[in-house]
Amino acid sequence: MTRSAPHTTESALATMFVLTILYQAYFVWLDFRIDKPINAWLNVGGIVFMSGLLISLRLRRLRMSRAAYYTVPFVAFWQAVFLLMGLATPAATPITTYTTHVITVLIAFAFMPLRLAGVLTAVYWAALAAVTLTRSAVDLSTFGDVAYITLLAGFLGTHGRQLYEERRRAETLEDLAHLDVLTELPNRRAMLRVLRAREGAAPGAEDPKPDILVLLDIDHFKAVNDGHGHETGDAVLRHVAGLLRAGTRHRDVLCRWGGEEYLLLLVETSLDEATFIVERLLADVRHARPMGLPPVTLSAGLSVWLPPQTAEAAIAHADARLYEAKRAGRDRWAA
């Protein structure tokens, strides 16, 4: 139910890696065509480096912030090599040198601390100016344009990061509003949103499978709180939530419905499949022996739900079956 906000920035950084790889691949092809093998092999090295970062980022072996710290200094160093190579020729500074400088500035201000990005930009701009102004063919117009574009790139990078951080804060607040902090399960509000969406979805087949709503309740939970304290009671709630989460299929939705009750939505599931799943969940809780916690059991009520029946009606039916299971002796289910 919850989102991971840093994925947005990871995707942005991965996109920059891909574009840089394509950019360098073009110059590998161009440099070999114009007989500049040294430049070509430098670009090959850049492709290998960026590809390694991209793979590591996608495999979650490299954090986004650390990837940025690797990327920006490398791009700056890579371009500095070309600047130093340019000292050996009297020609004007290639426009690709300015282009890479702007890219470096954009990445730095988007992903690095502002002070560090400013220092890196200032140092690199000074080096770029020193090389450019010593050329015999100085194009001050281009140099001035790039200076302006550099400032613009810094602003865009900073503004983009601010927008991302605001979005991350908004998503975090939204997630917290739909998350039960104690069990880290979706809460009642989140489940109601899912149920409303299921109510509004049109059946995809002539004879669609129903959904099954399962209301689960910890047996004698009040006795746990009274006999062991509320801290132990909270630990039991977390323990049961973990067992239920581990035993739930990926497509299903589990939430803490309230108090010691959990609501499970089994999506497009037959009643026979649902009873098998519920029996396994009850057995997992029954046989678990968590250290320091009292043994607990669950009772469950099942309801077959197929719109146009409302979710409220299906939940009410599951609640009635739950109390039927309680009256029959607990640690069992009823449908």
Backbone hydrogen bonds, N-H to C=O, Kabsch-Sander energy under -0.5 kcal/mol:
donor,donor_aa,acceptor,acceptor_aa,energy
5,A,3,R,-0.7
7,H,4,S,-1.7
8,T,5,A,-1.8
9,T,5,A,-0.6
10,E,6,P,-2.5
11,S,7,H,-2.4
12,A,8,T,-1.8
13,L,9,T,-2.7
14,A,10,E,-2.7
15,T,11,S,-2.3
16,M,12,A,-1.9
17,F,13,L,-2.2
18,V,14,A,-2.4
19,L,15,T,-2.6
20,T,16,M,-2.4
21,I,17,F,-2.5
22,L,18,V,-2.5
23,Y,19,L,-2.5
24,Q,20,T,-2.8
25,A,21,I,-2.5
26,Y,22,L,-2.0
27,F,23,Y,-1.4
28,V,24,Q,-2.1
29,W,25,A,-2.1
30,L,26,Y,-2.5
31,D,27,F,-3.1
32,F,28,V,-2.0
33,R,29,W,-1.5
34,I,30,L,-2.0
35,D,32,F,-0.8
36,K,31,D,-3.3
40,A,36,K,-2.1
41,W,37,P,-2.7
42,L,38,I,-2.0
43,N,39,N,-2.0
44,V,40,A,-1.9
45,G,41,W,-2.1
46,G,42,L,-1.8
47,I,43,N,-2.2
48,V,44,V,-2.3
49,F,45,G,-2.3
50,M,46,G,-2.7
51,S,47,I,-2.5
52,G,48,V,-2.2
53,L,49,F,-2.1
54,L,50,M,-2.5
55,I,51,S,-2.5
56,S,52,G,-2.4
57,L,53,L,-2.5
58,R,54,L,-2.2
59,L,55,I,-2.0
60,R,57,L,-1.1
61,R,56,S,-2.4
62,L,56,S,-1.0
67,A,63,R,-2.6
68,A,64,M,-2.0
69,Y,65,S,-1.7
70,Y,66,R,-1.9
71,T,67,A,-2.7
72,V,68,A,-2.3
74,F,70,Y,-1.5
75,V,71,T,-2.8
76,A,72,V,-2.5
77,F,73,P,-2.9
78,W,74,F,-3.3
79,Q,75,V,-2.3
80,A,76,A,-2.1
81,V,77,F,-2.0
82,F,78,W,-1.1
83,L,79,Q,-1.9
84,L,80,A,-2.5
85,M,81,V,-2.3
86,G,82,F,-1.7
87,L,83,L,-0.8
87,L,84,L,-0.8
88,A,85,M,-1.2
89,T,86,G,-1.5
97,T,94,P,-1.0
98,Y,94,P,-0.9
99,T,95,I,-2.2
100,T,96,T,-2.4
101,H,97,T,-1.7
102,V,98,Y,-2.3
103,I,99,T,-2.1
104,T,100,T,-2.5
105,V,101,H,-2.2
106,L,102,V,-2.5
107,I,103,I,-2.5
108,A,104,T,-2.6
109,F,105,V,-2.5
110,A,106,L,-1.4
111,F,107,I,-2.0
112,M,108,A,-2.4
117,A,113,P,-2.9
118,G,114,L,-2.6
119,V,115,R,-2.4
120,L,116,L,-2.6
121,T,117,A,-2.3
122,A,118,G,-2.5
123,V,119,V,-2.6
124,Y,120,L,-2.5
125,W,121,T,-2.8
126,A,122,A,-2.2
127,A,123,V,-2.0
128,L,124,Y,-2.5
129,A,125,W,-2.7
130,A,126,A,-2.4
131,V,127,A,-2.1
132,T,128,L,-2.6
133,L,129,A,-2.8
134,T,130,A,-0.6
134,T,131,V,-0.7
135,R,132,T,-1.5
136,S,90,P,-1.2
137,A,90,P,-0.8
138,V,136,S,-0.7
139,D,137,A,-0.5
140,L,138,V,-0.9
143,F,139,D,-2.3
144,G,140,L,-2.6
145,D,141,S,-2.4
146,V,142,T,-2.5
147,A,143,F,-1.7
148,Y,144,G,-2.0
149,I,145,D,-2.6
150,T,146,V,-2.4
151,L,147,A,-1.8
152,L,148,Y,-2.2
153,A,149,I,-2.8
154,G,150,T,-2.4
155,F,151,L,-2.1
156,L,152,L,-2.9
157,G,153,A,-2.7
158,T,154,G,-2.2
159,H,155,F,-3.0
160,G,156,L,-2.7
161,R,157,G,-1.9
162,Q,158,T,-2.2
163,L,159,H,-2.3
164,Y,160,G,-2.1
165,E,161,R,-2.7
166,E,162,Q,-2.3
167,R,163,L,-2.3
168,R,164,Y,-2.8
169,R,165,E,-2.3
170,A,166,E,-2.3
171,E,167,R,-2.7
172,T,168,R,-2.3
173,L,169,R,-2.4
174,E,170,A,-2.2
175,D,171,E,-2.7
176,L,172,T,-2.5
177,A,173,L,-1.8
178,H,174,E,-0.8
178,H,175,D,-1.0
179,L,176,L,-1.2
180,D,185,L,-3.5
181,V,179,L,-0.8
184,E,180,D,-2.4
185,L,180,D,-0.5
187,N,178,H,-1.4
191,M,187,N,-2.2
192,L,188,R,-2.5
193,R,189,R,-1.8
194,V,190,A,-1.8
195,L,191,M,-2.8
196,R,192,L,-2.4
197,A,193,R,-1.7
198,R,194,V,-2.2
199,E,195,L,-2.3
200,G,196,R,-1.8
201,A,197,A,-0.8
211,D,305,W,-2.7
212,I,266,L,-2.3
213,L,303,S,-2.7
214,V,212,I,-0.5
214,V,264,L,-2.8
215,L,213,L,-0.5
215,L,301,G,-2.6
216,L,214,V,-0.6
216,L,262,Y,-3.2
217,D,299,S,-2.5
218,I,260,E,-1.5
219,D,297,T,-2.6
221,F,218,I,-1.0
224,V,220,H,-1.2
225,N,221,F,-2.1
226,D,222,K,-2.8
227,G,223,A,-2.6
228,H,224,V,-2.4
229,G,225,N,-1.6
233,G,229,G,-2.0
234,D,230,H,-2.6
235,A,231,E,-1.9
236,V,232,T,-2.4
237,L,233,G,-2.1
238,R,234,D,-2.2
239,H,235,A,-2.6
240,V,236,V,-2.9
241,A,237,L,-2.2
242,G,238,R,-2.3
243,L,239,H,-2.0
244,L,240,V,-2.7
245,R,241,A,-2.6
246,A,242,G,-2.3
247,G,243,L,-1.5
248,T,245,R,-1.1
252,D,249,R,-0.9
253,V,265,L,-1.9
255,C,263,L,-2.1
256,R,186,P,-2.2
257,W,255,C,-0.8
257,W,261,E,-1.3
258,G,261,E,-1.6
261,E,258,G,-2.5
262,Y,216,L,-2.7
263,L,255,C,-2.0
264,L,214,V,-2.9
265,L,253,V,-3.2
266,L,212,I,-3.2
266,L,264,L,-0.7
267,V,265,L,-0.8
269,T,210,P,-2.0
269,T,266,L,-0.6
274,A,270,S,-2.5
275,T,271,L,-2.6
276,F,272,D,-1.8
277,I,273,E,-2.2
278,V,274,A,-2.9
279,E,275,T,-2.5
280,R,276,F,-1.9
281,L,277,I,-2.3
282,L,278,V,-2.7
283,A,279,E,-2.1
284,D,280,R,-2.4
285,V,281,L,-2.1
286,R,282,L,-2.4
287,H,283,A,-2.5
288,A,284,D,-0.8
293,L,290,P,-1.7
299,S,217,D,-2.2
300,A,332,R,-2.1
301,G,215,L,-2.2
302,L,334,A,-2.6
303,S,213,L,-2.0
305,W,211,D,-3.5
306,L,304,V,-0.5
309,Q,306,L,-1.4
314,A,310,T,-1.9
315,I,311,A,-2.8
316,A,312,E,-2.4
317,H,313,A,-2.0
318,A,314,A,-2.3
319,D,315,I,-2.6
320,A,316,A,-2.0
321,R,317,H,-2.2
322,L,318,A,-2.2
323,Y,319,D,-2.1
324,E,320,A,-1.4
325,A,321,R,-2.1
326,K,322,L,-2.1
327,R,323,Y,-2.3
328,A,324,E,-1.4
329,G,326,K,-1.5
330,R,325,A,-2.1
334,A,300,A,-1.6
